[in-house]
Amino acid sequence: MSVQAPPAAIPTPSHIEPPNPSHPASTSPLPLPPIFQHDPAPPQLITQGAEALLYRTTYLLPSIQCALKYRPSKPYRHPILGARLTKHRILSEARVLAKCRKEGVPVPAVYGLDEREGWLMIEWIAGEVLRIKLNEWLKQRKDEKVPEERENAPDGGRIHEGLHVLKGLMGRIGSAVGRMHGVGIVHGDLTTSNLMLRPRSNDTAEGGAGDGDGILDGEVILIDFGLASQSTADEDRAVDLYVLERAFGSTHPRAEGMFSELLAAYGKSFKGANIVLKKLEDVRMRGRKRSMLG
Amino acid sequence: MTTTPHLQTFTLEHLPPGYVMHVAVYENVRNAGFLQKQLLDGNEGFEYAFVDAGVVLSTTHLLAAIYRALRDFQSGRMKSRNVHSEVVFSLSSNNNISESFRRFGITPSTTNLIVVKISLPSKQVSRDEVLKHLTEVIEGESVDFCDEVLGGMVDEKRVRKVYKLGGGKSGIVQSKGEGEKRELEVLVLGGMALRGFGG
C-alpha cells in the first residue's frame, strides 16, 4: 500500500485527515514474548486473537515443532489484575489440555508454560483447520456438480459417495466433541476454526483407495481451549453443540444439513449424551444465553 | 574391547548463549552408593545431575527437565540448591524436592545412570574436563545418549507410577508400540510443565 498524493485536479476535502505514514496501524510492532528475546530469528506469527498471539516455533531442539500461545499484558488493564488474569488463563488452559490428553481426547499436548510471562507451549498440529478444508471441499463439489445437474446423471453414484465422506467427517467430529464432554470438559468456543484435520501418518497404506479426494480425510483434533472449563452440566454441553451448529450454519450453510450426523455420533459417544441432545432443543428455542427474566 | 566414552554436548532452543549441557549415560554402574554420597556430602567436585535412567523415557524427557531447570535458574525461580539438583527436581510433577531426588535421582541401587553437567556463562566447564572426570570416577560402561539406549533402560511401569499415569480409566491409548510410547512421553511432559499447579 503506497501513500500517494491525490491528483491536483481533485481538491482534498479539508475534513479528511491525510494518511499519516508515521503511524501505520497495520504494522504496529507486536509485543514479543520474553522467551524469544535471545532467538537469532524472530518466530513466525500464525494468528492473532483479541487476547492471545499464536506463534510457530521450536521446543528444546530445532527438530521439534511447537506452537506458542502468548497472552501479552493489556495496557488498559491494571497490572496486578492483568497478571492474575493471565496466570489464571494460562494455567486453566494447560490443565484442561493435560486432562483431555490424559483421558484420550484428541487435543495438542502441553510442552511447557510460564504463567508469569504469559505463554503456553503446546504440540504443533499438522494439517489445516476444518473451516478451510470444508470450504475447499464444498467448492470442489459445487464446481464438479454443474455439468451433472441433468437428470439421471451417469455420475450420480459419485455424488452419493461424496456425501458419504462428509457424513464420515461429521461423525468423527461428533465423537471427538462427545469424548471431550464425557471427560468433564466444555470447550466454550466450538467453531470450525477450532477443529483441525490432521493428515493420518499412515496415509501411504491406503493410497489410491476411495475417490481420490482426501480433503476431508484426517483425524479431528480440538484446539484453542482458551475459553474452556471443567463442567459436566448438560446446559454447558448443549451450548457447546449449539455454538457449533450455528458455526456450521453461518460459515458452511451447505453442510448444515449434515449436522444431524454429527449429533447422532455425539449421542453414542458417552453416557448421558442423549440428555444433552434433549437440552440442545431447549437451547435452540431460546439461543445461547439464558433468559434473565423470571 | 575398549570404546571411546560417549558424552553428548547440547544447546537448547530459546536460551541465551553460553548455556551448554553435557550428557553422558552409563550402564552397569557399580559405585552408585559412592556417587550419591558425594552429592549428600556436598562435594563440590561432584556438581552433577545424577539421574536414574529407569525413570527417563527419552532424550526429549531429559532435555525438557534441563530446559525447565535452566529457565528457572535464569529467572531466579529455582527451588533447590543449584542448577544440577534443579534438573532432577524438574523431572518431578509435584513440588516435593526430597521426594523428587528419591524418585529420579541416583540411589545406591542405581545401575543405569544419566549424568548431566551444565556449563553456565558464569561457570564454564569444557567437554574434555567433564569427560576426564567422569571417566575417572564412574565405575560403569559409557553408552550413547539416544532414544534407543534410554528405551532399553526405562521401566515404563515405574514412570506411570511416579507421574500418576497408571492404567485404570485414564490413558485411553489406542495406538500400540511407538505411538503408545509417544503418548506416555507427552503426558509426562505435561505433568512436568504443570508441576505444582495440579493436573
Interface residues (C-beta under 8 A of the other chain):
Chain A: I35 F36 H38 D39 T57 T58 Y59 L60 L61 P62 I64 L91 A94 R95 L97 A98 K99 R101 K102 E103 G104 A109 V110 Y111 G112 L113 D114 E115 R116 M121 E123
Chain B: L12 E13 H14 L15 P16 P17 T60 L63 A64 Y67 R68 R71 S75 L165 K169 S170 G171 I172 V173 Q174 V186 L187 L189 G190 G191 A193 L194 F197 G198 G199
